[in-house]
Amino acid sequence: MNADADRARLEAASWLVLLDDEPGDATRQAEFRAWLEAAPANAAAWRSVARTDDLLAQAADHGSRRAGPQIEARTPPGVFSRWRPVAAGIAIAACLLMVFVPPLTLRLQADYLTGTAQLETLQLDDGSTVRLGPDSAIRLAFSAGERKVDLLAGEALFDVTADAARPFRVVARDATVTVLGTRFDVSMRGQGTSVLVGSGQVRVDSSRAESFDLRPGDWVRLGPNGMTEKGSDVPNFLMTGPDVRVAARNRPVSEVIDRIRPWFAGRIVIADGSVGRQPVTGVFDASDPVRALEALVVPQGGRVIKVTPWLLVVSKG
């Protein structure tokens, strides 16, 4: 199952809880319909979760409960029985299991990896250092003519020892970063790949036949669907690399949430896209993810709902 389908199923399970929490809220139901119609994956996920919901209902009520919400009607459920929180919890648990299993495969690929809220600094054989962020993984392939690092997940700050005979390359999704000696950060949080340069010069080549030469303070982000952003004059507070302090300057809330996610031992779902699109500037302490999220989204008209100890939902306030 791909990442979009995983995300949609978890959001659908979250909507089951949100609608149960406020069954008569017309605004909430309108938000649900907007989410439902935003992407085919959302409708498919809702059908799957609702089907599970109905099966559990039949088991609990021995067939006495009416049929569950029909996707064609685009109408969220309006009547909830006492077992519904249990059903929603089971649906969410199933989605969380599917989401958490893939990282286990990294253990078969990675030379070094970190867990939730874990930072690690590595000293490589060539004298270079790598600072791994939480939920991150790398694989090394050093040879006589090249030093190659595959960033398999997460984020890493590289401080590279110069060696003209052995270029240092970092491969992250569809981007390849090539340097001789420099300090730079590579991140694969969310659906994009970002590169920020602290010192020296790097070249970023993408699979889209694009190439970018970056100098200190420059950054580039290769987003989904061919979108590319580039800028300069990155402030020093953004060049600290992976850190418990999550800093942003005029970036979307959803992007900042992507950087808080690795510090939370569970899943964070954005139920309302309008909150996620709001630009924000600030520094947020991810050591307490719930408080960091509240500080991030409440000023933007959002709120954080703790569905379970392992699931937080960001919604409109």
Protein Blocks (a to p, Z undefined) as FASTA:
>chain_A
ZZklmmmmmmmmmmmmmmmmmmmlmklmmmmmmmmmmpmklmmmmmmmmmmmmmmmmmmn
nopaccdddfklopacfbdcfklmmmmmmmmmmmmmmmmmmmmmmmmmpmbdcdehiacd
dddfkopacdddehiacdddddfkbccdddfbhjddddddddfklccdddehjbccddfb
dcddddfehjbdcdddfbhjdddddfkopacdddehiacdddehhiacddehiafklmno
pafbdcdehiafklmmmmmmmmpgcddddfblklmmpccdddddfklmmlmmmmmmmmno
pacddfblkbccdddZZ
